[in-house]
Amino acid sequence: MGVLLFKVGLTRQTRRRSGAARSRLTEGPTQQYRAGETEVIGRILTVVRSLILFNSPTLSPRSNSISTSLINTAVQPFAATAFHNGQFVDVTDADMRDKWSIVFFYPADFTFVCPTELGDLADHYAEFQQLGVEVYAVSTDKHFTHKAWHDSSETINKITYPMIGDPTGVITRNFQVMIEDDGLAERGTFVIDPDGKIQIIEINAGNIGRSATELLRKVKAAQYVRANPNEVCPAKWEEGEATLAPSLDLVGKI
């Protein structure tokens, strides 16, 4: 009986050692493979994961949702580097004062929905400029990655507005659109008035692209009510259409 127990114990020890040896054999190549993954490929896989999770609220990786409204609050201080017209330029919150600005967050370079949105903005950029509006695209990529994407993508090559790199996430967190688990930004759009205060916020799920045409309409509405503080723009308001002048006489008659 003692011999039998000794043999059983020896067999179990041998199995454990064999399993540990197999684990060590498979561990090395896996670590080498992971170490060799490029930053861009890793970010693309992260975006794909995020797009899948966005379809399920219970699985969403968000851990920093908007808890208080940023409407009418001032843009918080920041300093960053942007890729703009073939150059690396400094951008700060001071650049968003005394003019209208759009801060357009997107998850990552070299992805799928993002280039369609940024290309759409590029197609309408001249119209935004005519309204005195500057557009700033922001992701948590580095400004070097923005340049590489601009050089390699026909769609992104059309962009002539600044593309800000936010690898530390300072700007993204200032605007409360950071997906903390992934280190990526939500699809957040912010329209900022000449006082440096946020007047419009739009946030889409990662798998839903935005429209530059609708953004133009909203900017025109924001500019109109700033110039005409006693009037408001009704639903679907387009430039040149009638507005409303809130008063006691108007209550219950719309």
N, C-alpha and C positions, 0 to 999 in steps of 0.2 A: 504493500500500500504506500509506504514511504517512497519507494522507487518510482511508482506511478505518479505521485504528486510532484516529485522532482522533475520528471519528464514533461508533465503538463506545464509546470512553471517555466522550464527551459524553452519549450515551444512558444509560449506567450512572449518571453523576452526576445526570442529570435524574430518573431513577427513584428514586434515594436521597433527593433533595430532596423529591420528590412524596410519598414514603412518610413522611418526617419531618413534612411539612405535615399529612398526614392524621392522624398520631399526635397533633399538637398540637391539631387540631380536635376530636378525640374525647376528649382528656385533660380539658379544662375541665369539660364537663357531668358527667363521671363523678366528678370530685373534688367538684363542687358537690353532687351527689346524696349522696355518702358523708358529706360534712360535715353534710348536713341530716337524716341518720338520727337518730331519737330513741334515747336510752339503752335504753329498754325494748325496742324492736324489735330493737336490736342484741343484747341479752341473750337474747331469745327465739330468734334465729337461732343463737346460740352453743349454746344448750341443745339445739336440734334437731340440730345437728352432733354434739354430744356423744352424744346418744342413738343416732345412727347408728354412731358409732365404738365405742360400748360393745358392739356386737354382734360386734366383731372384736378379739380380744386383741392381734393384731399391729398394729392401727391405733390402739389406745387411746392417748388423749392424756395419760395419767397419767405424771407424772415424779416424784411424791413419794409412793410407796406406803409402807405401814406396814412399817418395817424391823425395829423392835423392839416387843415387846408393851407396850401401855400399861396392861395389867391390873395393879391394885394400885399404880399410880403416881398421884401427886397432880396435880390440875388446875393447870396453869401460870398464873401471874398474867396478868390481862388487865383492861381497862376498856373498856366499850362503852356505847352508847345503844340502848335497846329501845323499841318501841311497845307500850304495855300499857294496856288499858282507856281508850283515848282520850288517853293522855298519853305524852310522851317521858320515859323514866326512865333513870337510870344503873344499870348492872349491872356487877359485878366478880366475880372468882373467890371473893371472901369471901362472896358471897351463896349460894354452893354448899356452905357448911360448916354443920355442926350440923343437917342435914336431908338427906333423900334428894332427888336432882335427876336430871332427864333432860335431856341436851343433844341436840337433834334437828336435825341438819344436813340441808339440802336444797339442790338446785342454784340455784333462782331463783324469784322472784315472777312472777306472770302467765304461768305455764306450765301443764303438763298433769297429770302424775302428782302433783306437789307439793300442789295444793289438795285432792286426794282423801286424801292422807296426813294433812295438817294438819287437815282437817275430821274425819277419823276420830279423831284425838287430841282434838279439841274435844268430840266426842260422849262421850268417856270421861274427860274432864278431872276431873269431879267424883269419879270413882272413884280417880283418882291422888291427888287432894287428900285424900280420906278416909284414904289410906295415908301421908299426910304427905309427899307427893312434889310438887315443883314442876317444871314443864315449861318448857324454854327452846327455842324454835325459833330456828335460826340459818342465815342465808344471807349471801352476800357483797353483797347489796343494801344500800342505805342504809335507815335507819329511816324516812325520809320515804317511800320506796317501799313499805315495809310498810304505812304508814298509807293510802297511795293504794289499795293492793290491798285492804286491810280495808274501805275505804269503797265499793269498786266491786264486790266479789264477795260473793254471798250466802253461799257456803261459808266464806270466810275471815272474814266478819263474825261468825261464831259464836265465833271464837277469843277467849278471855279470859286466856290465858297470855301471857307476854312473848315478843315477836318481836324478837330481837336483830339489829341491823345490824352487819355485819362487812366494810365496804368495803375495809379495808386487808388483810384476810385473816389477821390476827394469831391470832384464835381458831381459825380453820379450820386453820391450819398447826400450832398448838399440839396439836391433836387428830389431826394427820397425815392429814387428809382433803381437802386442797386438790388440785384438778386444775389444775396450774400453767399449762398451755397455754391454758386457758379462763378462769382466775380464778374457777372455780365449785367448790362443795363437793360431795363425794360424798354419797350417801344414808347417812350415818353416824349411828348411835344409840349414846349412851353413858349408862350408869347409874352415878351417883356416890353413894357412901355418905356418912354424916354426918361422916366424917373427911376428906372431900374427895378420896377415892381412887376410881378407876374400877374397877367390879366387872363390868360387862357391856359388850361391844362388839358391834355388829351393823353390817355394811356391805353394802349391796345395790348392784347395777349400776343405772345411771340409769334403766333402763326397767322396773324391778321395784319396786313399791310395798311398803310395810311395813304390819304389822298392829298396831293399838293393843291389841287383845285379847291377842295373844301377848306383847306388851311388858308388859302388866299381870301376866301369869302369871310372867314372868321376874323382875319387880320383887318380887313376893310371895315367890318362891323365894330371892332375894338377901336379903330382910329376914328370912326364916325362919332361914337358915343363920347369919346374923349374930347372931341371938338364941339360936341353938342350935348353937354351934361344934363340937359332937361329932357332929353329924348332917349328912347330905348329901341333896340332893333328886335322885331318879332321873329318868330320861327321862319327859317328859310329866306331871311332877308337878303336881298341882293342890292348892290350899289345902284342908287337912283330910285329905289322903291320907297314907298311910304314908311315912315317910322311911327312910333307911338309917343305921346306926351302924357305920362301918368298924371292923373288928377282925380279928385273925388267924383267929378262928373262922369268919369270913364268907368268907374267901378261897376261890374256886373253887366256891362254893355258890349263886351267883346265876345 
